[in-house]
Amino acid sequence: MKIVTYNVNGLRPRVSQFGSLRKLLDSLDADIICLQETKLSRQEMRGDLVQAEGYESFFSCTRTSDKGRTGYSGVATFCRVKAAFLSNEVALPVSAEEGFTGVLGNSLESGSRKNQCPSTVEGLEDFTINELLKIDGEGRCIITDHVHFVLFNIYGPRAESDDTERVQFKLNFFNILQKRWDSLLCQGRRIFVVGDLNIAPSAIDRCDAGPDFEKNKFRTWFRSLLVRNGGLFYDVFREKHPERREAYTCWATNSGAEEFNFGSRIDHILSAGPCLHEEENQGHSLLTCHVEECDILELFRRWKPGDTHRWKAGRNVKLEGSDHVPVYMRLVEIPNIEKHNTPSLSTRYCAQWGVDEVKQIIVEQNDENNHNRDF
């Protein structure tokens, strides 16, 4: 099984760049694809932007406005499956949730549905409902439960150091998110966290790290999560490539940074929890037993060695594509699960994408099952 995380810097332009959503997804060649910064409002979610044959999709869009913008942020998880109903594929989640505070409805439609995802968040007594709605209102998280693990697709907030309001928002965001992780881990669940967290954790992960770089409160928080520092998570890429330098996933868009690899590693895959072997021996974990490889997909860089230099006559030549590149992880020894249907958060259940077609599929599937039982 292969899982990919990719900040697309706008889903609409990436779909246009590749010719179709299906071609974009196929180019990533993964069973589960987690996209960040889709920049779609709920009103802009056309079928050709959210649905592709062979994939089930789960979206979280911005519900608030930022300086007049409504189509910013946003995450989406695409699951490549052979069947959306009565499937035993691990890639197809058994449940899905928008946000992580527990206050949002579990549907892309206006009406809320019963929360289906594992666990609710405890320890949030100090936050009001409006504060929690604000945390989840920017479309920064989709959670999918795949039985063997719970997958968090995260787009972490960005906050300039002099913007006290956004710094506090970012602190609240990660504080509450960690409470959700802790709750799941206490239940014995396994967790993968993927996405653009907007944090370069260590000096090795940033091209221009100064002497005080690692003192930043968010970098300190990130490193506190890691097993090597007494936490419960592994930074999967760093575990596989502990000494690799200049391994960046994001570059500034308007400075020629990509040509000179002047970037940072802010797109991550984290893992926590026991292995599926139910071994208590030291060294057994979700990472050591089931993560075969993890790396950066350099193929998706906009500028590659040998390309025409970006700077011509003192002007910056615009590059087509995202300012990020994907990061992937390959899992092994992940068995199938019991048959189940795609969760209610899937875009296939939204009225504008053809509920009648979904009902017909269910009817046909039930007829086929009844026919098979006759034999």
Buried (B, 14 or more C-beta within 10 A) or exposed (E): BBBBBBBBBBBBBBBEBBEEBBEBBBBBEBBBBBBBBBBBBBEBBEEEBBBBEEBBBBBBBBBBEEEEEBBBBBBBBBBBBEBBBEBEBBBBBBBBBBBBBBBBBBBBBEEEEEBBBBBEBEEBEEBEEEBBBBBBBBBBBBBBBBBBBBBBBBBBBEBEEEEEEBBEBBBBBBBBBBBBBBBBBEEEBBBBBBBBBBBBBBBBBBBEBEEEBBEBEBBEBBBEBBBEEEBBBBBBBBBBBEEEEEBBBBBEBEEBBBBEBBBBBBBBBBBBBBBBEEEEEEEBBBBBBBBEEBBBBEEBBBBEEEEEEBEEEEEEBEBEBBBBBBBBBBBEEBEEBEEBBBBBBBBBBBEEBBEEEBEEBEEEBEEEEEEEEEE
